[in-house]
Amino acid sequence: MNEWKQVRLDEVVTLDVETVPVVGASSYDIVGVLNRGRGLLFREAIVGVETSYKALNSIRPSQIVYSRLKAFEGAITVAPNDLGKAYASPEFPTFTCSERVLPEYFRLLTTTRRLWEQLRALSTGMGGRRERVKPSDFLTIEVALPPLSTQRRIVDAMAAVDSQIEALRQEHERGRAALGPMIGGLIIASGDWDALPLSSVGKFTRGRRFTKADYVSSGLGCIHYGQLHTDFGLFTSSPRTYLPETFRNRMRLASTGDVVIAGTSENTEDLANATVWLGDNEVAVHDDAYIFKHDLDPIFASCIFVSPEFQAQKVQYAAGTKVSRSSGENLAKILVSIPPKDVQTRIGGVVKAFDEKLESLHSELVTSRAFRSSFLASLLNREIEIPQSYDRFLQEVV
């Protein structure tokens, strides 16, 4: 491990941009770059006449690529080695690794906070969304570079960890995908019930504005609409974030048994993601979310928003292009089957047990991702050394 070196990127990486002229009738598969080193974003193909660009950058396999505009968010990755033809705007410069650095090793570097912070420090311009990192500045970044044999061992060790994380992610994703059909099947199997508008069984109230800058370590629990897409399942009893207690009188609060619904999403599929609040204390709700107060079984009430009935109808009430939105008034028009209370409770019990298993998987996934970050940092900081005979080591890691 004593052969590690600290190198500038211009010692091991070369700016290598290949442009292609845009032809009006030709089709181009467009990619972007996700933030925090999460890889390429595959967009819909465009026809040449649909863009004002005269030329596009060709994104080739195993090349480093970043977004000049969003580099400060960690929008950098290495293209997959099996990437087909793909293109991006001139805002996405590309670089080729020399024989001294494995593209797979550099891909690991793009997932580290240290590199993101270096990119943020290099961003220049007026205003966050107008900042750019120039290729010449990017090449001044310094990184830790071990010998190729050590790079390979690090890549292999991290691949073993990543494969376990991906298996967990897919298992959790399959469970989430099965939840809606399961709920629909339980409702159908329970009997033939009248479909009623949600306005007949409850009332929607929009939350009130707060920002992430308002968060404190303890106080009034709150639910931000974004957390409904990332943090919560069908039910929750613990807030993830808090506001000062002085905010209480100006907030709109969800009580135990109320459902909190996302009124905004980046896509129609996730619009109206919901969780039922089961905590003992009230929580403040963000103004891009709604509070649904009702007399239904609490778990069943949350199930409604995952049911195939609801999902099929919400699409007609989605508005917006870049962001999907729905109003409380429109959500209240959606028709859903409402069985008697005892049937609701029975369905809720079955679904709660299933959702608890999903939450357990999600917790394991979060823990595994935290371990990955810590493990990679330890490898790059040379706190952990992978022996040359590392097959047994890899088995112990996973």
N, C-alpha and C positions, 0 to 999 in steps of 0.2 A: 504493500500500500504506500510505500515511501516514494513511489514514482509519480504520484499525483502532481499535477501542475495547475497553476492559475493562469488562464489564457484569455486574451481578448478574442471576441468572436471573429474579427477579421483575420486572425491567425489560422482558423480552422473552418471558416464558413465563407462562401463567396456569393455576392449578389448575382443572381442568375434569372433574369426576367425574360421570358419568351412571350412576345405579343403576337396576336393573330388579328388580322383585319376583320371587321364586322361586315358580313355580307347580308343584305336585306332579307333574302329568302331562307337563309340558313338558320338552323336551330342550335342553341348553345345550352349545355347543362351548367347551371350557375351554382356556385358554392359561396358561402361566407365562412366566418370563423366564430365559433362560440366563445364566450368569455370564460375565464378561469381555466384555460387549457383543456376545454372539454371536446375539442376536435372540430371537424368541419361541419358546417350547417348546409345541408343539401336543399336547395331551393328549386322551384319549378323552372323548367327549361323556358328560355325566351327565344323568340324569332328576332333576327337582326333588326327588323323595322321597329321593334318595340323598345329599343334603347337608343339613347343619344350618343353613346360611346362609339367612337370610330374604330377602336381596337379594344381587345380584352386580354387580360393576362392568362396564359395557359398554366393551370395548376397541375404539376406533374408528380408522379409517385415519389414518396420519401423526401419531398422538398419541405423546407421550413417555410411557413406562410403566416403572416400576421395582418391584422387590420390596422392601417396607419391611423384611422380615425378612432378606433376603440382599443388600441394597444394598452391604454392606461387601465382597462378593465381585465387585462390578461387575455385578450383575444389573440392568441398565438397557438400554433400547433405544428405538427409534422404530418403531411398528407400520407394516408395509408399506402403501403407498397403495392397494393393491388388496385389502386385508383384507376378508373377508366378516364376517358376524356372529360375534363372539367375546366371551367373558366370562371374568372372573377374580374371585377372592375380593376382599373389601375390603382385603386386604393389598397390592393393586396399584393405587396412585393413578395417575391419568392427567392429563396436562397438554397444553395446546394452544399451539402456537407463534404468536407475533404475526407481523405482516407484515415484521418486521425480521430474522427468522431463518428460513431454509429448513429444513424438517424433515429433508431429506436431509443438510444440513450438520450438524445436531445429531446425526443418527445416526452420523456420523463421530466426533464428540466422544465418543460413548458407547463407542467402541472404543479409547480412549486410557487409558493408565495414570494420567495426571494426574487424570482425572475419577474413576477408581476409587479413587484415594488420597484424594480429597476426600470421597467417599462414606464411605470407611472412617473418616475422621476425624470424621464427623458421627454415626456409629453410637453409640447409647446403649443401656443396659440391662445386665442381668446375664448374663454368659456369651455366648460367640461366637454360638451359635445362637438367642439370644433378643434380640440387638441389633436395633434398628430405626432407620430414618431417617424422621423426620417430614417431611411435605410442606413445612411452614413452614421447616424447616431446609434442606431441599433447595433451596428458592428463594433461599437466601443464597449459594449457590455462585457464584463469578465465573468467567467464560469469556471467551476472546478472540473478538471479533465483528468481522469485516471487512464491507465493504459487500456488498450482495446480489450485485452483479456478480462480486465476488471469491469469494464463497461458491459461486456457480454454477461458476466455473472450477475451484475446488478439488474440488467434487463430481464434475464431469466427468472431471477428471484421475484421481481415485481410482476412479471407475467403470471407467476403462480398465484400471487395474492390477487391480482386483478381477475383471474379466472374464477376464483371463489366468490368475489364480489359480484361479478356478472351473473353467476348462477343464482345467487341470492336475489339479485334484482329481477331476473326473469321469473323466478318463483313468486315473488311478491306481485309482479305485474300480471301474471296469470291469475292469481287470486283476486286481484282488483277487477280484472276483466270478467271473472265469473260471478262477482257479487251482484251485479244488476240482474242478469238472467235468473240467478237463484232467487232473488227477491220477487221477481215477476212470477216465477213458478210457484212460490209459496202462496202468493196472493190468489193466483188462479185456482190452485188446488184447495184453497180454503172455502171456496164458494163463489157464487155469481152475485157480485155486489154492484150497487149503483155507482156510476162514475159521477163525482161531484166536483164543482170548481173549488179550488183551494180557498177561495174567499168565503166559502160556506162553513169551513172548519177552522179558520184561523185568520189572523191579520198580519200583514207585512208592514214593517216599519224600517225606514232607512236609518243606518247608523250616522254618526257624526264624525267630522274630520279630526284626525290627529296624524302626526308623522312619526317616522322612526326616530327622528331627533328628539322626540318627547319621551322616549323610553327611559325608565329608571330601573334600579335593581330590585325594588319591591314597591308595593303600593296597590293601586287599583288594577286588577288583571284586565287585559285587553286582547281582542282578536282582530288582527289586521287581515284585510281580505286576501292578501297574498298567502297567509298561513293556511287558508282553506285549500290552497292548491298544493302545499308542500308539507305541512306539519300535522294535519289532523285527519283522522278516519271518520267513521260514522258518528262517533261520540267522543267526548273528552271531558275531563273533570279538573284539568290543570292548565292554567294559562302558560304560554311560553314567554310572554312579555308583560310589562307593567307600565302604567302611567302614574304620575303623581296623584295622590288622593285629592288634591285641590281641583283636579279635572272632573271629579265625580258629577257635580251638579250640571255641567255643560255637556256631558256625554249622554248617549242613549245606551241603555244597559240591557243585557240579556240575563234572564233569571233561569234558575234550574228547570230544565225541560224545554226551554226555548231552542229552536233551531236557528243557526246562523248560516246564511247563504251568501255565496260570492255573487255579486251583481256585475262583476267585471272579470274578463279573462283574455288571455292572448289568443284564444281560439274558442270556437263554439263548443267543442267537445267538453272542455272543462268549465264552461259557464254554468253557474248555479251549483258548483261543488258545495256541499253542506256538511255541517256537524251539529249534533245536538249537545248543548251545554249541560253537563250533569254536576258541575261544581256546586259547593255550598253557598258561595258568594256570587254576587252579580259581576258581570264583566262588561267592559265598554266595547262597543262594536264600531268598526271603521265605516266611513261613509260610502265606501264602494261595496258594502255588504248590507244585508237585510236581516232583521230579526223577525222570525215567524213565531207568534204566540198562538197557542192552540189548546184544545182539550183532548188531544189524541194521546195514545201511549207514546212516550218520548222517543224511544228507539224506533218505533214504527214510523213516527213523523219524519225522522231522518231518512228512513228507508224510502219514503216517497220520492225524494229527490234523486235517488239512484235507480228507481224502477224504470223499466222500459217504457211504460206509459208516459211518465214525465219526460224522459229523455227524447222521445219521439216528438213531443209537442213543443219543447222549449226552443227548437230551432226556428220556428216561425216567429218567435218573439225576440230573436237575437238581432241587434242592430250594431252598425259600425263595420269598418273595413279592417284597419290594423288592429283594433281592439274590439272584442265582442262585449256588448252590454245588454242588460235586460232590466226593466223597471219592476218595482214591486207590484204595480197595477197589472202588468202583463203576466207576471208569475201567478198572480191570484186568479187568472182566467183559466189556468191549466186544469184539465179534468183528470181526476185520479179515483181509483176504486177505494172505497172506505168501508172495511168490514166492521163488525161490532167490536167493542173494546176488548173483550176477552180474546178474540181472534187476533187483534192487533198485538196484544201482549204476548201471545204464543209465537207469532211470527217474529216479533222483536227479540224474544229470547234466543231463537235459533240463529238469527242474524248477528246478534251481539256476540255469541260464542265464536262464530266464524270470523267476525271482525277483530276479535281479541287475538286470534291466531295471526291475522294479517299484521296487527300492530306489533306483535312479537317479532315477526319477520322484519318489519321496518326498523325496529330498534336494533336488531342484529346487523342490519345493513348499515345503519348510521355508525354503529360501533366499529364495523369492519372498515368503513371509509376513514374514520378517525385513525385507526391503526395503520392504514395504508400511508396516510400523510406522515405520521410519526416515524414509521419504518423507513420510508424513502428519505426523510430528513436525516435520520441516523446513518443511513448508507452514504449519503452525499457529504455528511460532516465527518465521515470516517470514524463514527462512534461504534459501528458494527462492521466487522470484516468478514466477508464471505470467503471461506477457504476454497482453494482450487478444486478440491474434491467436494463438491457442494450438493450432490444429489440428496444425501441424507439431510442436509441443512434445509433444502427446499421442502422436504416432507415435514420437517418440524415446524416450518413457518406456516404451512396451511393445515 
